Amino acid sequence: MFDTAHAMTGGGGGGGGPDAFTGFVIPLIIVMAIFYFILIRPQLKRQKQHTSMLSSLQKGDKVVTSGGIHGVIVGLKEDVVVLKVSENTKIEVNKGSIGVVKSKSGEGA
């Protein structure tokens, strides 16, 4: 009777096996995929669009900075943009702070 009970215990192996591993890893992979498609991918797309917008800036473009300053580009340097905000007022802002291009220099609005 003791031999039969001992045979039913299954030997000295650890419990769990491959089911415990896949039961943990598969949900983790699913959560990471959800984070990628909901958070990371749209942010990378927005960053790529902003970078291409900054590289296409030209003199005469009407822009708005991320701080809300409206102006017309009158000068471009490597990392600095010179904006004309009124008749006799020009300011220099960091190129990365340009948030929106309202109209390109070739357009008439």
C-alpha positions as CSV (number, residue, x, y, z in Angstrom):
1,M,0.0,0.0,0.0
2,F,2.9,2.4,0.7
3,D,4.5,1.5,-2.6
4,T,1.4,2.7,-4.5
5,A,1.1,5.9,-2.6
6,H,4.8,6.6,-3.2
7,A,4.4,6.0,-6.9
8,M,1.6,8.5,-7.1
9,T,3.7,11.4,-5.8
10,G,5.5,11.7,-9.1
11,G,9.1,11.5,-8.2
12,G,11.4,14.3,-7.1
13,G,10.8,16.8,-9.9
14,G,9.8,20.4,-9.3
15,G,6.2,21.5,-9.7
16,G,5.0,23.8,-12.4
17,G,7.0,22.8,-15.4
18,P,6.5,24.5,-18.7
19,D,2.9,25.6,-18.0
20,A,4.0,27.9,-15.2
21,F,6.6,29.5,-17.5
22,T,4.2,30.1,-20.4
23,G,1.5,31.2,-18.0
24,F,3.7,34.1,-17.0
25,V,5.5,34.9,-20.2
26,I,2.6,35.0,-22.7
27,P,0.6,37.6,-20.7
28,L,3.8,39.7,-20.3
29,I,4.4,39.6,-24.1
30,I,0.8,40.6,-24.7
31,V,1.0,43.6,-22.3
32,M,4.3,44.7,-23.9
33,A,2.7,44.6,-27.4
34,I,-0.3,46.6,-26.1
35,F,2.1,49.3,-24.7
36,Y,4.0,49.4,-28.0
37,F,0.9,49.9,-30.2
38,I,-0.9,52.3,-27.8
39,L,2.0,54.4,-26.4
40,I,5.4,54.0,-28.1
41,R,4.5,53.7,-31.7
42,P,2.3,56.9,-31.9
43,Q,4.9,58.9,-30.0
44,L,7.6,57.8,-32.4
45,K,5.4,58.8,-35.3
46,R,4.7,62.2,-33.8
47,Q,8.4,62.7,-33.1
48,K,9.2,61.8,-36.7
49,Q,6.6,64.3,-38.1
50,H,8.0,67.1,-35.8
51,T,11.6,66.4,-36.9
52,S,10.6,66.5,-40.6
53,M,8.6,69.8,-40.0
54,L,11.6,71.3,-38.4
55,S,13.9,70.3,-41.2
56,S,11.6,71.9,-43.8
57,L,11.4,75.4,-42.1
58,Q,12.2,78.3,-44.4
59,K,12.3,82.1,-44.2
60,G,8.9,83.6,-44.5
61,D,7.1,80.7,-42.7
62,K,4.5,81.7,-40.2
63,V,5.0,79.7,-37.0
64,V,3.8,79.3,-33.4
65,T,6.3,78.3,-30.7
66,S,5.5,75.8,-28.0
67,G,5.2,78.8,-25.7
68,G,2.5,80.4,-27.8
69,I,4.6,83.1,-29.5
70,H,3.4,83.8,-33.1
71,G,5.9,85.1,-35.6
72,V,7.4,84.9,-39.1
73,I,10.8,83.3,-39.7
74,V,13.3,85.9,-40.8
75,G,16.5,83.9,-40.1
76,L,17.6,80.4,-39.7
77,K,20.8,79.1,-38.1
78,E,21.8,75.5,-37.1
79,D,19.7,75.3,-33.9
80,V,18.2,78.8,-33.7
81,V,15.3,80.5,-35.5
82,V,15.0,84.3,-35.7
83,L,11.3,85.3,-35.5
84,K,9.8,88.6,-36.3
85,V,7.0,89.1,-33.9
86,S,6.1,92.7,-34.6
87,E,7.4,95.5,-36.9
88,N,10.7,96.2,-35.0
89,T,10.9,93.2,-32.8
90,K,12.9,90.1,-33.6
91,I,13.6,87.2,-31.2
92,E,15.7,84.1,-31.3
93,V,14.2,80.9,-30.2
94,N,15.4,77.3,-30.1
95,K,14.5,75.5,-33.3
96,G,13.0,72.6,-31.3
97,S,10.6,75.0,-29.7
98,I,8.7,75.6,-32.9
99,G,5.4,73.8,-32.4
100,V,3.3,74.5,-35.5
101,V,3.8,75.9,-38.9
102,K,0.7,78.0,-39.7
103,S,1.6,78.7,-43.3
104,K,4.6,78.1,-45.5
105,S,6.3,81.0,-47.2
106,G,4.9,80.1,-50.7
107,E,1.3,80.0,-49.5
108,G,-0.7,83.2,-49.2
109,A,-2.6,82.9,-45.9
